[in-house]
Amino acid sequence: MNETPKSPEGYARDDWQKHYDNDDLQWDLGQVAPPFIRLWEENKLPKGKAIIPGCGQGHEVLFLAGKGLQVTGLDYAPGAVDILSRSLEEKKLQANVLHQDFFQLDENHNAQYDLMLEQAFFCAIHPSRRFAYVETATRILKKGGLLVALFYETGEKGGPPFNTTPSDILDHFSDDFHIETLEKTPHSVEKRKDKELLGLLRKK
Ligand SMILES: C[S@@+](CC[C@H](N)C(=O)[O-])C[C@H]1O[C@@H](n2cnc3c(N)ncnc32)[C@H](O)[C@@H]1O
């Protein structure tokens, strides 16, 4: 995502969709983010209902679906959900694919999820919407549910991706979540080494 043009106002849905139209997914790792695989292997991911907002092509959706979790992949760009739906069909995996705005999840999603997992989504939204992100995450997770995220600390101005520091996370999440882990991880892919924070945040 480093090469994505920076815009102080952030991106709208059409801006994201243009990337799918042009097959220009600079942020996409082409694989499941290794820190998530590690957490799975260490038995640190809850095994109930999971949601992955801003899932893009959905590598993590396919991964968790393959492990037998009841997963929902959500993205508001039609290009993303098309790719994910095709991949699920090809791999004969089951997941719920939602073409929708994360901030407008209706009340049927309240307190439904044991796990919300994401990467490059918190940093993709404009910083002015960060409290709305926390509000939605708090609303849809069960009490004791886990938010597992890779937060992108770009160290740059503008976005997306918008720089996300440890104090940004503490300032936004501490009221509603216990911050169990917030650290750089040695398992990041090479190009994101020392640039992303692995967060395990438990809903109070
Ligand atoms: C930088 S991409 C990351 C995709 C994926 N998580 C990855 O790392 O490959 C951000 C994604 O979030 C989606 N997105 C941005 N704002 C959204 C919103 N409000 N609701 C749902 N999806 C959104 C975009 O369409 C895009 O697919």
The ligand as a Tripos MOL2 file, in Angstrom:
@<TRIPOS>MOLECULE
LIG
   27    29     1     0     0
SMALL
NO_CHARGES

@<TRIPOS>ATOM
      1 C1         -6.0500   -1.4630    1.9780 C.3       1 LIG1
      2 S1         -7.3410   -2.5210    1.5620 S.3       1 LIG1
      3 C2         -6.9550   -3.9310    2.5720 C.3       1 LIG1
      4 C3         -7.6100   -5.2070    2.0960 C.3       1 LIG1
      5 C4         -7.2070   -6.4480    2.9030 C.3       1 LIG1
      6 N1         -7.4970   -6.2920    4.3030 N.3       1 LIG1
      7 C5         -5.7300   -6.7280    2.7030 C.2       1 LIG1
      8 O1         -4.9430   -6.4220    3.6130 O.co2     1 LIG1
      9 O2         -5.3670   -7.2450    1.6490 O.co2     1 LIG1
     10 C6         -8.7140   -1.7970    2.4110 C.3       1 LIG1
     11 C7        -10.0340   -2.4460    2.0620 C.3       1 LIG1
     12 O3        -11.0340   -1.9060    2.9210 O.3       1 LIG1
     13 C8        -12.2150   -1.6860    2.1650 C.3       1 LIG1
     14 N2        -12.9900   -0.6440    2.8630 N.ar      1 LIG1
     15 C9        -12.6180    0.6360    3.1120 C.ar      1 LIG1
     16 N3        -13.5540    1.2720    3.8250 N.ar      1 LIG1
     17 C10       -14.5440    0.3800    4.0460 C.ar      1 LIG1
     18 C11       -15.7890    0.4370    4.7540 C.ar      1 LIG1
     19 N4        -16.2130    1.5530    5.3510 N.pl3     1 LIG1
     20 N5        -16.5460   -0.6800    4.8070 N.ar      1 LIG1
     21 C12       -16.1380   -1.8170    4.1980 C.ar      1 LIG1
     22 N6        -14.9830   -1.9340    3.5030 N.ar      1 LIG1
     23 C13       -14.1880   -0.8510    3.4360 C.ar      1 LIG1
     24 C14       -11.7270   -1.3030    0.7790 C.3       1 LIG1
     25 O4        -12.7010   -1.5230   -0.1970 O.3       1 LIG1
     26 C15       -10.4880   -2.2100    0.6340 C.3       1 LIG1
     27 O5        -10.8330   -3.4280    0.0280 O.3       1 LIG1
@<TRIPOS>BOND
     1     1     2 1
     2     2     3 1
     3     2    10 1
     4     3     4 1
     5     4     5 1
     6     5     6 1
     7     5     7 1
     8     7     8 2
     9     7     9 1
    10    10    11 1
    11    11    12 1
    12    11    26 1
    13    12    13 1
    14    13    14 1
    15    13    24 1
    16    14    15 ar
    17    14    23 ar
    18    15    16 ar
    19    16    17 ar
    20    17    18 ar
    21    17    23 ar
    22    18    19 1
    23    18    20 ar
    24    20    21 ar
    25    21    22 ar
    26    22    23 ar
    27    24    25 1
    28    24    26 1
    29    26    27 1
@<TRIPOS>SUBSTRUCTURE
     1 LIG1         1 GROUP 0 **** ****
